[in-house]
């Protein structure tokens, strides 16, 4: 077995290569905050928001790694670069107690930042923080068994990151929710939320058998792989349909059309998933393309908003 440094071990354990998702989502929220009120932009607050979102993302990854080890799911999955866990716990590179402590510490750090912004910005931050905490701590023991895993992932690691970042930056105590949160921010955040849910959904295909044995009950298990692949494709079309329609209805700028650039890749990923839904090797390219679509679309939405600042 190749020896790994502690940095390499914990980078793998926290799934550091996927943390760009949180970064891009926060940037979308911060860009909207600057667009609506550039004079109130606070860089210290921006750094805190980014740290909180990344810490929350690390926490959910660690809780999932710990839970999958405890339920033996980790020992039965066909591990890929995109799914099946990091393998650090089964290989003995880390210990369950270490991972559990790290999961709680990163959650508490993110929660402390949430409490701070509840005090200095707006009460609604605590609601967003609570939804995030529920998603982080209850995904494996509860949500993934009640067909709620994908929904909470889309909210807590998708739409609500954008909305929360915006409110934390521009909210003030005493504001009504209508005052603090523009409709544009809410509607633009829908597509990134769906994409996060679809990222989880497609990554569940190779693990469906192991997940079922471990007590999970997610969409791939309930719908079956064939129907789940069609569901994935339909929601991918919905995601880009929303992006296409928002500028037409005057909700946001036509710069948002930059986020349509990944659509051909999304279409190819969808067709590949439908064709190879039960073929492990054939599905891998779709999983890779799915990651590219999610990160690329979020990045381009952020770019579209930033362009409007100049």
Secondary structure as GFF3:
##gff-version 3
##sequence-region A 1 310
A	DSSP	alpha_helix	6	13	.	.	.	ID=ss1
A	DSSP	three_ten_helix	16	18	.	.	.	ID=ss2
A	DSSP	alpha_helix	20	36	.	.	.	ID=ss3
A	DSSP	three_ten_helix	38	40	.	.	.	ID=ss4
A	DSSP	alpha_helix	43	70	.	.	.	ID=ss5
A	DSSP	three_ten_helix	73	75	.	.	.	ID=ss6
A	DSSP	alpha_helix	96	120	.	.	.	ID=ss7
A	DSSP	alpha_helix	124	138	.	.	.	ID=ss8
A	DSSP	three_ten_helix	143	145	.	.	.	ID=ss9
A	DSSP	alpha_helix	149	154	.	.	.	ID=ss10
A	DSSP	pi_helix	155	159	.	.	.	ID=ss11
A	DSSP	alpha_helix	160	170	.	.	.	ID=ss12
A	DSSP	alpha_helix	177	180	.	.	.	ID=ss13
A	DSSP	alpha_helix	183	203	.	.	.	ID=ss14
A	DSSP	alpha_helix	208	213	.	.	.	ID=ss15
A	DSSP	alpha_helix	219	223	.	.	.	ID=ss16
A	DSSP	alpha_helix	225	248	.	.	.	ID=ss17
A	DSSP	three_ten_helix	254	260	.	.	.	ID=ss18
A	DSSP	alpha_helix	263	275	.	.	.	ID=ss19
A	DSSP	alpha_helix	280	307	.	.	.	ID=ss20
###
